[in-house]
């Protein structure tokens, strides 16, 4: 290898290191706060192999990124559904190694779809704890405007499963009106899709006995949810690509 080749390799390595440092921006305390868990929990998941190790930055401080945060959210959702740590470990091992935070969020969405609606009445302090971070009065007002929380006297009524999504939407530069309009569109189209799919399934099992119908329904439920998520993800990606291409061409 020539001197120039060595210099290029060193530069490339430095660039890669800088990219890693830029991507891994959370300390363990920040990661725990964002995920709504304790630092001890993060370390425990790490020793169990449920979380990949952090990147060691300056002063030997571990740095975490969006993948760690998304994986933590998935683990917490799996636990919420009643899975043991051993079962969660087996579930995570079956996932591809190169999943992005977006892919992990989709897996969490599939898991969360089985959770029943659990509306709870919580205090202002408890709302912040459930959100995984302190919430300002303005942020609570935005969550209320998006129908994520409903003021109830000196407390709030909230669907805990919906709260995590609402808190993530706080970081998106959209107005509550835009979020509500998007929610309405999703509800309308998902209800229409569910109605059409239910009609197709009913016709397909019309001649079968009730116990067999219930068994088939239980078997088809996760497959339909996964199909809907995958189809919507691809359709949205195509729409965004066409929009961005159009914007670039003007």
N, C-alpha and C positions, 0 to 999 in steps of 0.2 A: 504494500500500500504506500503511495507517495505521500509527501508532506501535505499536499493540497487535499488528498483524499482523507487523510487523518483529520485535517482541520474541518472538512465538510462533515465527517462523521461526528466530531465533537459538537459542531454547531447543531446537527440534527438531534443529537442526544439532549443538548441543552434545550432545544425547542420543545422536544417531547416532555422533558421534565417541567418546563414552564407551563405547557398545556395541562399536564396532570395537576400542577399546583393551582392553576386557574380553575380547573373543574372541581377539585376537592376543596370546597370553601368552608365547610362546617366543622367546628370543633365537636367533641363528643357531647359537651354541654348543650351546644346549639342544636345538634341533631336530636338529642333527647327531648329538648323543649319543643322543637318543631313536630316531633312524632307523638308528643303527649305521653312519654314514658320516662322512667328514671334512667340516670346514667348507669346505675347498677344493672338495669334490665338490658341496656345496649351491650354492656360488657359480657353479660351472661349469654346473650344470643351469639356474640362473637366467639366465646369459648365453645359453644355448642356447634359452631360451623354454620349457623343459620344466616349470619351476616358475613360478607367478605371482609378481610382485614382492611384497615384504613391505610391511606398513603401517609408515610411518615415525612413530615415537612420540617422546616427549620425548628431548631431547639427540641427536636425529637417529639413534636406534637403531632398526634394522629389527625388527619383531615378526612372528612367524609363528603360524599356528593349526593346527587339526586337519586342515584341507584340505591344507596343505603337507605335513604328516606322512604322511597317507594317500597323497598323490600320490608322495611319495618312496618309500614302500613299494611302490607299484605299479611305479615305474620300476625299482627294484632287482629286483623279481620278473621283470619283462620281460627285464632284462639277464641274470638267472640262467638264463632259458630260451634265451639265446643271441641275442637280438635286438640289432641294432646301434643306435646312437644315432639314426641317420637313420630306421630303421624304428620306433623308439619314438616319435620326433617325429610321424611320420605316424599312428601308433596314437592318440596323445593328441589330435591335432587332430580326429580323428573323434568324440571324446567330446563330449557336450553341455557347455556352459560352466558350467551351474548344478549340476553333480554335487556332492552332499554327501560328507563323509568316509565315511559309511556306504555310499553308492553306489560310491565308489572302492574301498572294501574288498571289495565284491562282485565288482568287476572283477578285483581281485587274486586273489580266491578262485578265479575261473574260470581265470585264467592258471596259478595254482599247482596246479590239479588235474591239469595235464599233467606236473608234475614227478615223476620216479620217486622211490621211497622211498630216501633217502640217509642211512643211519645211519652216523655217524662217531664215533670215539673221540677226545675232546678233553680237555684239561687244565682245571682249575678256572679258570685265567686266560683260556684260549681260550673257555670257556663264556660268561664275561662279555662278551668281545668279540663273540661271535656273537649274544648277546642284545641288544647295542646299548646296554647300560648295566651298571654294576657291580651284581652280585647279592650280597645278604647271604646268610649261611648259612641263615637262616630261609626266604628265597625259594627257594634251591636245594632245601631240604627240601620245600617246597610243590610245586615242579616235579616232584620225585621222587614225591611222593604222588599227583600227577595223571598219572603214567606218561609225563611229557614227557621226563624224563631218567632214566637208569638208572645208579646208581653202579657203577663197574667198577674195583675196586682204588683207585688214587690218581687215577683219571680218571672220565669219564662217557661213556656211549654216548647219543647224541641224534640224532633225525631233525631236521636243520637246518630243514626246512620247517615242522615242527610246533613248533619252539622259539619262533618269532615269535608264534604264537598263544598258546602257554603263557605267555610273558612278558606279553602283553596281559591275560591272565586274572588275573595277579597283582594288577592294579589293580581287579578286580571283587570286591565284598564277598561272595563265596561260599566256602564251605568246600571243601577238596579232595574230600570225599565227594560234595557236590552236583555238582561238576564231573565226577567220574567217573560218577555216575549219569546225568548228561546225555549224556556221551559214549557210554555203553552204550545209551541210548535211541536216539541218533542212528545208531549202528552197526547196531542191530537193524532199525530202520525203513528205513534206506538200503539195507541188504542185501536186505530184502524187496522194496523198490521196484526195485532192480537186477535181482532174480530175475524179477519179473513183466515188466519191460520187455524183458529178454533173451528171455523166452519169446515175447513178442509179435513181436519182431524176427525171431527164428528162424523162426516160423511164416510171417512175411511174405516171407522170402527162401528158403523151403524148396526151391523149384523152380529157383533160380538157380545158376549156376556159381560155384565157389569164388573165383576172382579178383574177380568182381563183388560177391560177398558181402563180401570184405575191403575193397573200395573203398567200399561202402555203409556198412560199419561205421565206417571212418575218417571218413566224411562226417557220420554221425549222432552220433558221440561228443560233439563240442563242443555240438551242438544239444541233446542230452539233458541234458548237464551244466547248460547255461544254463537249460533248462526246469525242471530240478529246483530250482536255486537260486532262480529267480524264483517258482515255485510255493510253495516253502517260506517264502520271505520274506513273501509275501502271506498265507499261512496263519498264520504266526507273528504278523504285525501284527494280523490279525483276532482271534486268540486273546487277545492282550494288550489289545486295545481292549475286548473283551467282559469281560475280567477287571477292568480299570480302571473300566469303567462300572458293573459290579456292586459294586465296592468303594465307588464314589462314591455309589451309591444306598442303601447300608446305613447 
